[in-house]
Amino acid sequence: MSTAMPFGADTTLMSDVTAAVKAAGRTLRDRRTPHARGVSMSEIVDEIHANDDAVLNVLREPLLRARKGSQWAEDELAGGALPPGEWWVVDPAEGNINHVHALPDWAVTATLVRDNRPVLTVVHLPLTGDTYTAVAGGGARLNDHPLKVSAKTDLGAALIGTGQARPGEDKHTFRRIGESVTAMLINGFVVRVSVPATLQIIHVAAGRMDAFWQFSDVRSGLVAGALLVSEAGGNVTDLAGEPWSTGSRDFLAAAPGIHTAALEVLSPIV
């Protein structure tokens, strides 16, 4: 799923990006509380924005400096194809809603996207210290240990996940999510419905889960996991079975042995 970065530049850039993401992770970790923050919608949104701003203050400049000529994708909830060139697609608090509610499922992610294909990514989980990395053509790793997707071949034995991509999706999307969950509950083994996307997709890359799908094109929740799964030997497509890119409307990352069966369940849901 990708064009490899120039050999020799990978190691240095990965080191710089990992250091920057880990520093940002410390900022986000220091902002966590043992209790939920905010009661009203406006209070919750203010807390979310405060997390984003604090992390971006320590993350943005180091990433732009690490890759000269790269650009910054400003809106973390945006979808669709980017203009040509290299772009940083970052989620300063992937799972921000969990962080604000004192739940543990959140991370900092940074992915370099070239011509709408992810080519390098770092996902750091500050609470555990785990860091997932991948370079196009170079494999995927967790704390320097290679990752490999599940060997399952039976969808009926599969642990599968999905979730909404952003608050306030339209009713059509909500209906598709509901129908697809029902279909997978019938055809799979267990279905997880949660947020954020990245923290489910890393489990697919590590072989702990077998597939993840989403009716969304929100780049920041998909690019990191797409590269990790692809480099760990998985299949990453849209729900028509075409290779996934940031211009795709929907998303499926799966172990090769169940990918076709998952598509057969999901693709009729329109």
N, C-alpha and C positions, 0 to 999 in steps of 0.2 A: 503494500500500500504506500510506497513512498520512494522518493528519490534520496539517496544517501547524501549526507553532507560530505564536503571534501575531507578525505582521510587526513588525519593529523590535526585538524582543527577541532575534532570531536572531543578529545580528552580534555583539552584546556577549557573549552566552552562548557562542557558538562560540569567540570569542577567549579567554575565561576557561578553557573546557574544554581547548582546544588547549594553552594555557600549562601547565595542570596536568598533562596527559598527557605533554607533553614533559619536564617536570621529573621526573615518575615514570620516564620512559624513561632519563634520565641516571642515576638511581639503579640501575636494572636493568643498564644498560651497565657501570657501575662495578663491578658484582658478577660480571661474566663472568670466566672463566678460560680459558687456552689448553688446558686439559685437562679431561677428565670428572671430575665430583665425586661421590664415593660409589660404593661397590661393592655393599654389601648393600641390600636393599629398604628397610630402615629408614633407612639413611644417605641414600639417594636421596630418600626422602620428607621427611626433615629438611631437605635442601637446597631442595627445592621449597617447603616451608612458609616457610623463611627468606627466599627470594625474595619470596614473596607478602607477608609481613609487612613487609619493608623498603619495598616499593613502596606498600602501602596506607598506611603511616605518612605519606607525602607526598602521597597522592592523594585519600584519602577526604574529609577536611575541606574542601579547596578545592572539590570538586565539590558537596558538600552546601551550601556557602556560596553557590556560584554560582547555584543554583536553589532559592530558598526554598520550603520545603514539600515538597521531594522526599524520597524515602525510598531506602534502600539495600538491594539484594538481596544478602543475606549469603553464600549458598552459591554459589560460581561454577560448581559442577557440577550445580546444580539445574535441573530442567526444569519445563515446565507453565506454565499461566497465572499471572500475578501478580494480587494484589488491585487494584481500581480505583485510579487516580491515577498519579502520576509516580514512576518508579523509576530509579535508576542501576544498570545492569547492567554490571559491570566485570570484566575479566580483567586483573589486575595483571601477569601474565606469561603471555600467550597463547603457547603453545609452551614452557611451563616445562621440560618434559622435554628439549627441545632445548637450552635454555640450560644446564641442568645437565650435559648431555653435550657441551658445547662446540661445538654445531652453531649455524648462524647464523639459523635460522628461528624467530624469536620477536618479540613486539611487546607493546605496552601498548594496551589498548582501553577506551574508555568510551562507553557508549550510554545516552541518556535514552529511556526507554520510557514512553509514555503510554497507559493503558488497553490494554496488551498490544500496542501498535504502536510500533516504534522511530521516533523523530522527530528525533533528532540523534545523530551519532556521530563519534568521532575514533579513528583507528587510527594509531599512531606506531611506526615501525621504527627503533629507536635506532642500529643499525649503519650504516644508509644515510642516515638523516635524513629519509626519506620520511614524509609525513603524508597520510593519506587522510581526507577529511571529507565529510559529507553532512548536509543538512537536508531534512526532508520537504517536497516541493514546490519545492525549491531546487536540485536537481541534486547530482551527486557530483563530487568534485575530488581530484586528486593534486597537492599543492604548488601549489594555485591554478589548475591546468590541468584543464579539464572532462574527465570520463571518459565513455566510450561503450562499450557491450558489442559483442561480435563480430557481424559481419554474415553469418556462415556460415548456410547453409540445409541442409547435408548432414551428418547425424550421422556418416556414414562418414568424414568429413574432420575430425571434432571431437577436440580435446584436452579430456579430461574428468577430473575428480578426485573422490575420496572419501577416507574414513578413519574410524577409530573415534573416538568422542567422549570416552570416558573409559576408564581401565583397568578391567578386570574386567567388561566387558559380559557379558550372559548368552549362553549357547550359541546360542539362537535368533537373536540379533542377529548374532553372528559368522557363522552360517550364511547369513543374508541378505546380509551384506557379501560373503562369498565368492561366492555365486551371482550377485550383482549385478555384481561385478567381471568375472566370466566372461562375463556377458551383454553388458556394455559392451565388453569386449575383442573380442567377435564383431561387435558392431554399430557401435562407434565406431572411431576411428583409434588413439589412444594413451590409456591410463588411468594417472593418477597416484594412488597410494595413500600418503598421508602425513598427518602432523599438524603444526600445528593447522589446524582448519577455516578460520579467518579468513584465514590466509595463502594459502589456495587461493582463497577467495571474492573477495578483492581482485583477483586476476588475472582472474576472470570479469568484474568490474566494469570493469576496464581493457581488456578485449577480448583479453587474452593467452591465456586459457583460454575454453572455450565453455560449460562447465557444471560444476556441483558438486552432488553429492547426499550425503545422510547419513541413516542410520536412527537418528535421535536427536532429543531435544527439549532438549538442554542449551543453555540460553539464551545463556550468555556466549560460546559459540563461533559463534553464528548471527546474533544481532541486528545486529551491526555490518555484517557482510557482506550481510545481507538488505536493509538500507537502501541501502547503496552500490550494489548491483546494481540494485535497483528504480529508484533515482534516475539510474542510468546507462542506463536504457532496457531492462533485462532483465526476465524473468518470474521471480517468486518465489512458489512454491506448495508445498503438501505433495505427496505422491506419488499422491494421488487427483486432483490438479489443482485443488484448492481454494486460495484465497488463504492464504498462510502467516501465522500469528501465533504468539506464544509458547505458545499452547495446542496447536499442531499437533504430531503425533507424529513426523513426518519432514519432510524438507526437500529442495527442488530449486531451485537458482538457475541460470538458463540464458539464453543468447541466444534471442530470440524465434523465430528461424528454425529452431532445433533442439529447442525446448522440448517440443512435442507428441511428436516422435519419441523423445525421452529418456523421457518419461512412458510411452510404449507399451512400452519395454523394461523399465522399473523397476517399474511398478505391479503386474504379475502376481506379483512376488516377495514372498511373504507368509510 
